[in-house]
Amino acid sequence: MKLFVTVLVEGEYMPKILKKLSENNFHGSVMPTLSIKKALLTNNVEPVPMFGGISKVVEYDHSPRPMVFVVVKHDEEVKTLARLINEATGGIKDKGFMYSLPIDFLEGIE
């Protein structure tokens, strides 16, 4: 069993990804996330000194990075998911990244 994760730099590809996953009977969760850099630039706590001046110089988009989580039973499904993500994005390079992790315990879903 594996946890397949896709992290996108921006959300423009999410509709295509979700459609591809749904059409191929994959189900999972989507979470908005922030990079550490964006979190540091937007927090109200005194920034770490080396990042202190960045917020005054850098303009950036506050939109979250979507993360897609899918649990699969069979290792070969990871390759299928990677193919579907690449098809939906025209290739993941420069648009995000994806990875899988082994799951040694899961309770509550089949």
BELSULUR-V477144 format. One record per pair of residues at least 12 apart in sequence whose C-alpha atoms are under 8 Angstrom apart, sorted by the first residue. I is the first residue (numbers start at 1). J is the second residue. Records with the same first field share a line. If there is no record, write none. Layout:
# BELSULUR-V477144
I->J ; J
This chain:
# BELSULUR-V477144
1->71 ; 72 ; 73 ; 74 ; 75 ; 102 ; 103 ; 104
2->71 ; 72 ; 73 ; 74 ; 75 ; 78 ; 100 ; 101 ; 102 ; 103
3->69 ; 70 ; 71 ; 72 ; 100 ; 101 ; 102 ; 103
4->68 ; 69 ; 70 ; 71 ; 72 ; 78 ; 81 ; 98 ; 99 ; 100 ; 101
5->67 ; 68 ; 69 ; 70 ; 98 ; 99 ; 100
6->67 ; 68 ; 69 ; 96 ; 97 ; 98 ; 99
7->65 ; 66 ; 67 ; 68 ; 96 ; 97 ; 98
8->65 ; 66 ; 67 ; 95 ; 96 ; 97
9->65 ; 66 ; 94 ; 95 ; 96
10->63 ; 64 ; 65 ; 66 ; 95
11->64 ; 65 ; 66
13->88 ; 89
14->66
16->88 ; 89
17->84 ; 85 ; 88 ; 89
20->84 ; 85 ; 88
21->81 ; 84
26->70
27->70 ; 71
28->68 ; 69 ; 70 ; 71
29->68 ; 69 ; 70
30->66 ; 67 ; 68 ; 69
31->66 ; 67 ; 68
32->64 ; 65 ; 66 ; 67
33->64 ; 65 ; 66 ; 67
34->64 ; 65
35->65
38->62
41->54 ; 55
78->100
82->98
